[in-house]
Amino acid sequence: MEIRILGYDMQHVRVYLQPGEVIYGEGGHLVAKSPSISLAFKAQGGLLKSLERELTGSRFFITELAGPGMAEFSSFLPGRVIQVQLEGNGIKVESNSFLFAEAGVQYSASLAPLGAGILGGEGIFLANFKGNGSVFLHALGGVTSFVLKQGEEMEIEAEHLLAFDENMQVQVTRLGNLRTMILGAIEQEGIFFVKVTGPGRVWVHNTSLGQLIGKLSRYFTGSGGSGISIGGFQI
């Protein structure tokens, strides 16, 4: 299939399917398609796998698209589209970042490290993708990728973690002492980090939804719960 990643500040991805080619994705991210593309809603992997996915905040049914024709996917916020090629291996992904995948990739869910899920604010489940083919993800704002060697470690602020290879070890660490944590929470800064240990690949959002909401909320006044203050002016 032919893939085109388009745009700059708010990238989207366009896929051209030949007859018989099939992809599946999150229906809410599908923005346009050719009339010749057929749609079907399926519980991929059966009832249990579908229930697992729903626990991640994703939908019970996936949207399956079959060619020939064009389909286009996008996220809800500005950011970058990344393509991850799987060759029998797997990745774990922050579930809201999934756009679509090729039919040879299996989609399930798993329990994330408890601290990262609850304290990092990203939910306690991660989406799992494994098999052969490409997975397309959306990184909020931008994306940085790292390749860690055996035993090499990296600490990533919990809300910025996008995806990592399934074989990697993850552990939650706290930022400093109690005073540091309180000040960090006041400033809407991350107070929990996920320590990822190689070997493997890891992808990181350059911003986070929680961070974005926290900064924007400063423009909203508390008077009557309405209006926005920008540069000292009420609008």
Rosetta silent file (secondary structure, phi, psi, omega in degrees, C-alpha in Angstrom):
SEQUENCE: MEIRILGYDMQHVRVYLQPGEVIYGEGGHLVAKSPSISLAFKAQGGLLKSLERELTGSRFFITELAGPGMAEFSSFLPGRVIQVQLEGNGIKVESNSFLFAEAGVQYSASLAPLGAGILGGEGIFLANFKGNGSVFLHALGGVTSFVLKQGEEMEIEAEHLLAFDENMQVQVTRLGNLRTMILGAIEQEGIFFVKVTGPGRVWVHNTSLGQLIGKLSRYFTGSGGSGISIGGFQI
SCORE:     score description
SCORE:     0.000 S_00000001
   1 L     0.000  153.640  179.826    0.000    0.000    0.000 S_00000001
   2 E   -96.761  132.900 -177.570    1.082    3.584   -0.585 S_00000001
   3 E  -120.601  134.359  173.687    1.446    5.833    2.476 S_00000001
   4 E  -131.079  119.731  173.853    1.731    9.625    2.541 S_00000001
   5 E   -95.577  119.584 -169.584    2.302   11.576    5.773 S_00000001
   6 E  -119.329  158.342  175.099    1.166   15.135    5.072 S_00000001
   7 L    93.854  176.341 -176.608    1.162   18.503    6.828 S_00000001
   8 L  -123.342  -79.364 -178.017    3.460   20.331    9.209 S_00000001
   9 L   -75.372  -26.645  177.687    2.109   21.446   12.596 S_00000001
  10 E  -132.263   84.273 -175.275   -0.879   19.099   12.422 S_00000001
  11 L   -73.055  151.754  173.673    0.159   16.093   10.395 S_00000001
  12 E  -137.888  166.300 -174.848   -2.262   13.566    8.946 S_00000001
  13 E  -128.420  134.018 -178.851   -1.704   10.325    7.063 S_00000001
  14 E  -115.761  131.018 -178.150   -3.209    9.195    3.758 S_00000001
  15 E  -123.473  135.524  178.570   -3.197    5.555    2.703 S_00000001
  16 E  -109.744  114.882 -176.806   -3.981    4.162   -0.770 S_00000001
  17 E   -99.106  137.151  173.059   -5.259    0.589   -0.654 S_00000001
  18 L   -86.736  164.652  177.605   -5.190   -1.840   -3.535 S_00000001
  19 L   -53.390  129.582  179.369   -8.003   -4.400   -4.034 S_00000001
  20 L    89.646  -14.202  177.800   -7.881   -6.889   -1.182 S_00000001
  21 L   -78.717  139.863 -173.937   -5.649   -4.767    1.068 S_00000001
  22 E  -132.646  138.905  170.333   -7.046   -4.220    4.578 S_00000001
  23 E  -131.368  167.897  173.678   -6.207   -1.905    7.486 S_00000001
  24 E  -141.802  153.885 -178.833   -7.970   -1.195   10.775 S_00000001
  25 E  -163.447 -172.064  176.272   -8.016    1.781   13.085 S_00000001
  26 L   -82.292  122.251 -176.107   -9.870    4.003   15.512 S_00000001
  27 H   -58.743  -31.717 -178.798  -13.032    5.223   13.824 S_00000001
  28 H   -68.405  -16.048  179.921  -12.795    8.638   15.474 S_00000001
  29 H   -96.786   -6.034  177.742   -9.515    9.307   13.659 S_00000001
  30 E   -80.958  119.778 -175.117  -10.851    8.527   10.172 S_00000001
  31 E  -108.161  -22.063 -179.401  -11.540   11.864    8.465 S_00000001
  32 E  -163.677  155.798  176.658  -12.135   10.922    4.809 S_00000001
  33 E  -158.142  160.350  172.908  -12.271    7.970    2.411 S_00000001
  34 L   -72.824  148.629  175.984  -13.027    7.025   -1.176 S_00000001
  35 L   -58.754  -25.565 -178.310  -16.557    5.693   -1.822 S_00000001
  36 L   -76.516  -13.503  177.241  -14.932    2.455   -3.007 S_00000001
  37 L   -76.233  125.970  177.854  -13.452    1.795    0.452 S_00000001
  38 E   -94.493  143.397 -179.287  -15.694   -0.593    2.397 S_00000001
  39 E  -113.337  144.459  173.410  -16.116   -0.253    6.170 S_00000001
  40 E  -147.220  144.211  178.624  -16.858   -2.919    8.755 S_00000001
  41 E  -106.494  120.575 -172.571  -16.926   -2.782   12.558 S_00000001
  42 E  -131.230  151.079  173.496  -15.343   -5.836   14.157 S_00000001
  43 L   -93.503   79.285 -174.649  -14.399   -7.158   17.585 S_00000001
  44 L   -61.347  130.200  179.442  -10.862   -8.079   16.560 S_00000001
  45 L    85.544   -0.176  178.093   -9.500  -10.952   18.620 S_00000001
  46 H    93.207 -175.178 -173.485  -12.900  -11.850   20.052 S_00000001
  47 H   -62.989  -46.779 -175.409  -14.831  -10.687   23.111 S_00000001
  48 H   -65.500  -44.646  179.121  -11.996  -10.732   25.656 S_00000001
  49 H   -63.556  -37.075  179.574   -9.525   -8.806   23.489 S_00000001
  50 H   -67.269  -39.393  176.577  -12.224   -6.256   22.671 S_00000001
  51 H   -64.847  -39.430  176.444  -13.005   -5.769   26.372 S_00000001
  52 H   -58.835  -44.819 -179.276   -9.303   -5.279   27.058 S_00000001
  53 H   -63.993  -39.773 -178.563   -9.136   -2.563   24.425 S_00000001
  54 H   -63.216  -32.052  178.054  -12.180   -0.792   25.799 S_00000001
  55 H   -66.243  -23.025  177.170  -10.463   -0.589   29.188 S_00000001
  56 L   -77.221   -6.811 -174.359   -7.687    1.463   27.575 S_00000001
  57 L    96.544   -0.418  176.740  -10.236    4.120   26.640 S_00000001
  58 L   -87.317 -177.129 -177.147  -10.392    2.893   23.058 S_00000001
  59 L   -89.308  151.549  178.271  -13.465    1.503   21.351 S_00000001
  60 L   -62.237  -47.083  179.278  -14.810   -2.025   21.728 S_00000001
  61 L   -96.109  139.277  171.059  -15.107   -2.399   17.945 S_00000001
  62 E   -92.700  159.002  177.577  -12.329   -1.503   15.564 S_00000001
  63 E   -99.176  117.025 -179.786  -13.034    0.028   12.155 S_00000001
  64 E  -100.631  130.922 -179.723  -11.824   -2.215    9.325 S_00000001
  65 E  -118.631  133.155  179.738  -11.239   -0.665    5.898 S_00000001
  66 E  -122.914  137.518 -178.719  -10.796   -2.698    2.698 S_00000001
  67 L   -77.204  172.981   15.159   -9.532   -1.424   -0.660 S_00000001
  68 L   -90.383  157.748  174.514   -9.436   -0.287   -3.320 S_00000001
  69 E   137.916 -174.294 -176.478   -9.334    3.416   -2.586 S_00000001
  70 E  -112.121  144.152  172.481   -7.962    6.141   -0.334 S_00000001
  71 E  -137.982  146.570 -177.863   -8.461    6.730    3.389 S_00000001
  72 E  -129.338  134.964 -179.166   -7.127    9.539    5.561 S_00000001
  73 E  -121.145  147.321  177.571   -6.529    9.561    9.321 S_00000001
  74 E  -149.310  162.333  173.852   -5.753   12.430   11.678 S_00000001
  75 L   -93.394 -177.007 -178.236   -5.570   13.168   15.391 S_00000001
  76 L   -92.831  -13.996 -173.738   -7.584   15.774   17.303 S_00000001
  77 L  -132.829  160.374  178.686   -4.625   17.976   18.241 S_00000001
  78 L   -59.261  143.265  179.096   -1.462   19.316   16.549 S_00000001
  79 E   168.292 -169.365 -175.691    1.384   16.835   16.334 S_00000001
  80 E  -114.202  144.759  174.826    3.397   14.385   14.264 S_00000001
  81 E   -95.676  132.295  176.601    2.468   11.078   12.676 S_00000001
  82 E  -124.099  145.841  179.147    5.010    8.275   13.100 S_00000001
  83 E  -110.248  122.637  178.668    5.163    4.887   11.392 S_00000001
  84 E  -112.472  120.021 -179.873    6.489    1.938   13.408 S_00000001
  85 E   -90.708  126.365  177.987    7.365   -1.186   11.438 S_00000001
  86 E  -107.964  137.491  178.553    6.876   -4.499   13.245 S_00000001
  87 E  -129.047   64.884 -177.951    8.575   -7.709   12.136 S_00000001
  88 E    87.175  -12.347  179.375    7.140  -10.258   14.549 S_00000001
  89 E   -92.148 -176.245 -178.254    7.979   -8.074   17.548 S_00000001
  90 E  -138.430  161.541  174.193    5.674   -5.872   19.609 S_00000001
  91 E  -133.383  155.775  172.966    5.329   -2.377   21.087 S_00000001
  92 E  -110.804  136.569 -167.356    3.339   -0.890   23.965 S_00000001
  93 E  -134.477  141.267  168.257    1.607    2.402   23.223 S_00000001
  94 L   -61.076  118.975 -160.852   -0.230    5.165   25.059 S_00000001
  95 H   -62.765  -31.058 -177.747   -3.671    4.160   23.827 S_00000001
  96 H   -71.411   -6.806 -176.235   -4.989    7.570   22.732 S_00000001
  97 H   -90.822   -8.149 -174.538   -2.149    7.843   20.199 S_00000001
  98 E   -74.724  130.014  175.454   -3.241    4.974   17.930 S_00000001
  99 E  -103.847  -66.136  177.180   -4.402    5.896   14.415 S_00000001
 100 E  -161.357  168.562 -179.246   -4.397    2.674   12.346 S_00000001
 101 E  -146.310  161.216  174.855   -2.434   -0.489   11.573 S_00000001
 102 E   -74.336  158.787 -173.325   -2.045   -3.078    8.859 S_00000001
 103 L   -62.651  -23.710 -179.051   -4.090   -6.263    9.072 S_00000001
 104 L   -78.075    0.821 -178.851   -1.050   -8.374   10.022 S_00000001
 105 E  -105.161  128.180  178.073   -0.725   -6.556   13.358 S_00000001
 106 E   -89.072  142.210 -173.547   -2.669   -7.804   16.383 S_00000001
 107 E  -120.117  119.480  177.208   -4.196   -5.245   18.756 S_00000001
 108 E  -142.311 -164.717 -179.642   -4.710   -5.958   22.463 S_00000001
 109 E  -142.571  161.045  178.150   -4.208   -4.270   25.837 S_00000001
 110 E  -148.886  162.186  177.352   -2.257   -4.861   29.036 S_00000001
 111 E   -75.414  124.502  178.943   -1.966   -3.554   32.569 S_00000001
 112 L   -77.150  166.996  170.789    0.610   -0.793   32.744 S_00000001
 113 L   -53.218  130.479 -168.228    2.980   -0.372   35.710 S_00000001
 114 H   -56.896  -45.506 -178.304    0.573    0.650   38.453 S_00000001
 115 H   -64.719  -42.345 -178.336    2.335    3.833   39.501 S_00000001
 116 H   -63.313  -38.282 -177.487    2.822    5.104   35.958 S_00000001
 117 H   -70.082  -50.530 -175.383   -0.813    4.521   35.152 S_00000001
 118 H   -78.547  -50.058 -173.097   -2.450    6.068   38.205 S_00000001
 119 H   -79.558  -25.834  177.921    0.084    8.708   39.231 S_00000001
 120 L   -81.704  -12.715  175.073    1.115    9.687   35.711 S_00000001
 121 L    79.247   14.686 -176.119   -2.511   10.365   34.803 S_00000001
 122 L  -106.408   14.681 -176.998   -2.473    8.314   31.593 S_00000001
 123 L    84.466  160.341 -173.395   -4.801    5.485   32.670 S_00000001
 124 L   -96.329    3.636  179.989   -3.678    2.081   33.926 S_00000001
 125 E  -120.823  149.831  174.183   -3.739    0.267   30.586 S_00000001
 126 E  -118.487  150.071  172.954   -1.549    0.400   27.494 S_00000001
 127 E   -81.785  139.315  178.741   -2.385   -0.670   23.960 S_00000001
 128 E  -113.758  136.149  175.483   -0.283   -3.578   22.637 S_00000001
 129 E  -129.838  131.074 -177.475    0.591   -4.146   18.993 S_00000001
 130 E  -150.033  143.245  178.149    2.411   -7.236   17.773 S_00000001
 131 E   138.962 -143.811 -178.410    2.911   -9.007   14.454 S_00000001
 132 E  -127.092  122.071 -179.154    4.002   -8.067   10.972 S_00000001
 133 E   138.013 -174.195 -176.584    3.229   -4.713    9.413 S_00000001
 134 E  -102.462  144.217  171.117    3.095   -1.019   10.220 S_00000001
 135 E  -116.968  136.065 -179.656    1.423    0.790   13.105 S_00000001
 136 E  -112.143  126.555 -176.757    0.705    4.507   12.779 S_00000001
 137 E  -122.804  160.793  177.274    0.732    6.687   15.895 S_00000001
 138 E  -117.605  122.868  178.188    0.206   10.362   16.624 S_00000001
 139 E   -98.503  124.436 -178.123    2.695   12.214   18.839 S_00000001
 140 E   -68.906  123.949  179.873    1.291   15.319   20.514 S_00000001
 141 L    81.153  -61.705  179.686    3.327   18.369   19.530 S_00000001
 142 L  -172.756 -177.009 -176.333    6.290   16.412   18.218 S_00000001
 143 E  -142.715  142.836  171.403    8.253   13.234   18.798 S_00000001
 144 E  -125.047  138.483  179.180   11.724   12.190   19.882 S_00000001
 145 E  -121.180  147.963  179.767   12.964    8.618   19.573 S_00000001
 146 E  -132.782  147.396  172.016   15.797    6.855   21.364 S_00000001
 147 E  -116.479  113.523 -176.658   17.525    3.507   20.903 S_00000001
 148 E   -96.864  139.171  176.865   18.820    2.182   24.223 S_00000001
 149 L   -81.045  172.697  178.177   21.589   -0.389   24.491 S_00000001
 150 L   -54.862  123.080  178.164   21.564   -3.384   26.844 S_00000001
 151 L    80.686   -9.784  179.679   21.251   -2.057   30.410 S_00000001
 152 L   -72.899  138.972 -174.827   21.076    1.591   29.299 S_00000001
 153 E  -119.157  153.589  173.408   18.428    3.587   31.181 S_00000001
 154 E  -147.735  138.265  177.462   16.378    6.698   30.520 S_00000001
 155 E  -104.143  127.841 -176.039   13.838    8.509   32.698 S_00000001
 156 E  -123.556  130.014  176.587   10.819    9.976   30.891 S_00000001
 157 E   -55.627  132.714 -164.876    8.168   12.199   32.445 S_00000001
 158 H   -54.681  -41.259 -176.261    5.118    9.935   32.688 S_00000001
 159 H   -76.378  -10.565 -179.926    2.737   11.943   30.512 S_00000001
 160 H   -94.610   -5.551 -179.175    5.340   12.258   27.756 S_00000001
 161 E   -74.270  120.466 -178.379    5.821    8.529   27.217 S_00000001
 162 E   -97.665  -51.929 -175.816    4.397    7.586   23.811 S_00000001
 163 E  -163.424  159.114  176.085    5.584    4.017   23.095 S_00000001
 164 E  -157.009  156.810  178.143    8.333    1.493   23.781 S_00000001
 165 E   -62.982  142.548 -172.643    9.378   -1.983   22.676 S_00000001
 166 L   -63.593  -24.864 -176.568    7.551   -4.705   24.592 S_00000001
 167 L   -81.166   -5.375 -175.338   10.741   -6.384   25.878 S_00000001
 168 L   -79.771  147.510  175.583   11.901   -3.274   27.765 S_00000001
 169 E   -87.532  139.340  178.952   11.710   -2.999   31.545 S_00000001
 170 E  -128.472  143.807 -179.688    9.778   -0.045   32.995 S_00000001
 171 E  -148.703  139.841 -179.440    9.736    1.330   36.519 S_00000001
 172 E   -88.617  133.549  175.355    8.142    4.448   38.043 S_00000001
 173 E  -123.209  151.041 -178.340   10.363    6.919   39.902 S_00000001
 174 E   -96.782  146.564  179.344    9.333    9.968   41.921 S_00000001
 175 L   -84.659  104.954  172.331   10.692   13.462   41.328 S_00000001
 176 L    64.602 -157.420 -179.137   12.613   14.556   44.425 S_00000001
 177 L   -91.037 -175.282 -176.503   11.179   14.885   47.933 S_00000001
 178 H   -60.321  -41.363  179.718    7.660   15.850   49.066 S_00000001
 179 H   -61.469  -43.902  178.683    8.365   19.599   48.808 S_00000001
 180 H   -61.685  -41.391 -179.435    9.611   19.200   45.236 S_00000001
 181 H   -64.648  -41.906 -179.508    6.526   17.170   44.338 S_00000001
 182 H   -64.753  -45.749  178.763    4.140   19.771   45.797 S_00000001
 183 H   -64.280  -37.495  178.086    5.867   22.630   43.958 S_00000001
 184 H   -64.552  -39.760  179.218    5.892   20.586   40.758 S_00000001
 185 H   -66.387  -39.204  179.033    2.156   19.931   41.030 S_00000001
 186 H   -61.929  -39.410 -177.764    1.461   23.640   41.591 S_00000001
 187 L   -86.922    8.872 -177.109    3.417   24.518   38.462 S_00000001
 188 L    56.253   33.978  176.332    1.722   21.743   36.434 S_00000001
 189 L   -99.716  154.090 -178.603    5.093   20.061   35.976 S_00000001
 190 L   -65.956  137.682  179.900    5.525   16.294   35.913 S_00000001
 191 L  -116.570   -2.988  176.884    6.271   14.722   39.280 S_00000001
 192 E  -128.391  138.157  178.937    6.577   11.074   38.190 S_00000001
 193 E  -120.171  148.488  174.774    9.024    9.597   35.724 S_00000001
 194 E  -103.230  119.017  177.131    9.052    6.240   33.989 S_00000001
 195 E   -87.747  119.287 -179.576   12.500    4.636   33.968 S_00000001
 196 E  -108.555  131.551 -177.474   12.912    2.596   30.780 S_00000001
 197 E  -115.409  130.067 -179.561   15.767    0.061   30.528 S_00000001
 198 L   -75.696  171.886   16.278   17.210   -1.190   27.232 S_00000001
 199 L   -87.235  152.793  174.798   17.736   -2.792   24.920 S_00000001
 200 E   149.546  179.330 -178.814   15.019   -1.359   22.742 S_00000001
 201 E  -104.736  146.984  176.182   13.366    1.666   21.202 S_00000001
 202 E  -140.235  140.811  179.950   11.351    4.325   23.008 S_00000001
 203 E  -119.629  141.504 -171.988    9.284    7.212   21.628 S_00000001
 204 E  -130.519  131.679  169.605    8.467   10.389   23.542 S_00000001
 205 E   -66.373  141.967  174.102    5.858   13.134   23.057 S_00000001
 206 L   -81.579  -13.457  170.985    7.460   16.589   23.076 S_00000001
 207 L  -142.025  176.287 -179.806    4.431   17.873   24.991 S_00000001
 208 L  -135.801  155.192 -179.546    1.604   16.267   26.948 S_00000001
 209 H   -63.590  -41.944  179.091   -2.139   16.746   27.118 S_00000001
 210 H   -62.384  -40.659  178.139   -1.996   17.379   30.876 S_00000001
 211 H   -63.954  -43.557 -179.902    0.725   19.981   30.401 S_00000001
 212 H   -62.100  -46.306  179.774   -1.240   21.689   27.637 S_00000001
 213 H   -64.123  -41.151 -179.134   -4.421   21.843   29.728 S_00000001
 214 H   -61.883  -43.114 -179.375   -2.479   23.091   32.756 S_00000001
 215 H   -70.284  -41.164 -179.883   -0.878   25.975   30.890 S_00000001
 216 H   -66.084  -32.792 -177.258   -4.095   26.993   29.115 S_00000001
 217 H   -63.453  -21.649  179.214   -6.059   26.941   32.389 S_00000001
 218 L   -67.410  -20.281  179.632   -3.973   29.864   33.638 S_00000001
 219 L   -83.692  -11.510 -178.859   -5.716   32.097   31.124 S_00000001
 220 E   -91.935  130.109 -179.227   -9.143   31.304   32.570 S_00000001
 221 L   -85.419  161.308  178.168  -10.270   33.529   35.439 S_00000001
 222 L   -91.834   -0.616 -177.043  -12.142   32.325   38.497 S_00000001
 223 L   -80.413  101.749  177.162  -14.687   35.154   38.394 S_00000001
 224 L    76.288   -1.852  177.188  -17.994   33.566   37.566 S_00000001
 225 L    72.889   15.337 -179.341  -16.249   30.744   35.744 S_00000001
 226 L  -134.927  157.785  178.334  -16.414   32.543   32.404 S_00000001
 227 L    91.243  157.368  179.542  -14.129   34.590   30.238 S_00000001
 228 E  -126.865  135.727  178.395  -10.469   34.340   29.348 S_00000001
 229 E  -104.454  118.794  179.073   -7.742   36.683   30.502 S_00000001
 230 E  -127.249  118.933  179.731   -4.967   37.264   27.972 S_00000001
 231 L    60.969   29.174  179.116   -2.259   39.834   28.673 S_00000001
 232 L    87.683   -3.626  179.569   -4.369   41.364   31.432 S_00000001
 233 E  -103.379  137.547  178.267   -7.415   41.849   29.197 S_00000001
 234 E   -91.172  127.085  177.676  -10.698   40.038   29.780 S_00000001
 235 L  -126.835    0.000    0.000  -12.334   38.602   26.640 S_00000001
